[in-house]
Amino acid sequence: MKPSYRKHLNVLLPAFAALGVMIGLVAYSPKIYRVFCSATGYGGTTHRAYADPAVTSKKTVTVVFDTNVASDLPWRFEPEQRAVTVHLGEQKMVFFTAENLGSESIVSHATYNVTPNTSGPYFNKIQCFCFNEERLDPHQKIEMPVVFFVDPAFADDPDNHAVNTITLSYTLLRSVNPSQSKNLARFLPNAPPDPVHGKQLFSERCTACHELDANKTGPLLGGVVGRRAGTVPGYHYSPALQNARLVWSGDNLDRWLADPKKFVPGARMPVRVLDAPSRHDLVAYLQSVGQKSDRTGSNKAAPGGEF
């Protein structure tokens, strides 16, 4: 290769590399921006959580709900309550109603934020229709749950000392990726449970404390359906569960997940699953894997139990 060609390549190759990087940044900048906002709460972006902090504060804050619909989306969309007052750290479930006024199935996507922006890092959602692209059939009307909490650290932030009200705003837009949608009909009272979604929920919400085949902070859950409460060998249960005389049927697991301390007074299970569809999916998953996990399970002791 002639020296002059090599000289030109030494200039052109870095230039093309820089151009490629810039094109990549442009293509992925929306995703990068969303990740940045989600991690920092910038611009009032909320966080996603899988459980509440299990501690509540005496301080309360009022959460106001604001809903909007794009002009090309023939949906009616509104909160069932315009505002709720919650204690910091308290897990709260509210409902939004969506109705497709059109004559064809339509997929939407929700954008959202909270104001003032300083509340963004402390506003956490556990369940929300805004996590997915959502499909609604013609003339169908659905109640959609949103489960959230405001982190108690909100009160320690000097920027929020004068903040008594947080506004959670949603805007529904037509989806640009309808092939990835989920059907909002899953929130209908008679919708069948989905064990595949239950497996995903188990991985997200349960595996910090539970496994199917080994005791951890909580007892192993393989074979839990049909098992008597408080009987896994090697696990240190609370007296409440040991003396509950309770068999884990599907209905009992549903009531336990909804509010363990109410269902079994004195139990110490800290996690609740407020929305019924998620509970039903979790129970369906545990039913689907129960027998296999029960046969291969380990009963290794786990100090610090007490569920």
Buried (B, 14 or more C-beta within 10 A) or exposed (E): EEEEEEEEEEEEEEEEEEEEEEEEEEEEEEEEEEEEBBEEBBEBBBBEBBBBBEEBBEEEBEBBBBBEBBEEBBBEBEBEEEBBEBBBBBBBBBBBBBBBEBEEBBBBBBEBBBBBBBBBBBBBBBBBBBEBBBBBBEEBBBEBBBBBBBBBBBBEBEEBEEBEEBBBBBBBBBBEEBEEBBBBEBBBEEBEBBBEBBBBBBEBBBEEBBBBBBBBBBBBBBBBBEBEBBEBEBBBBBEBBEEBEBEBEBEBBBBBBBBBBEBBEEBBBBBBBBBBBBBBBBBBBBBBBBEEBBEEBEBBEBEEBBB
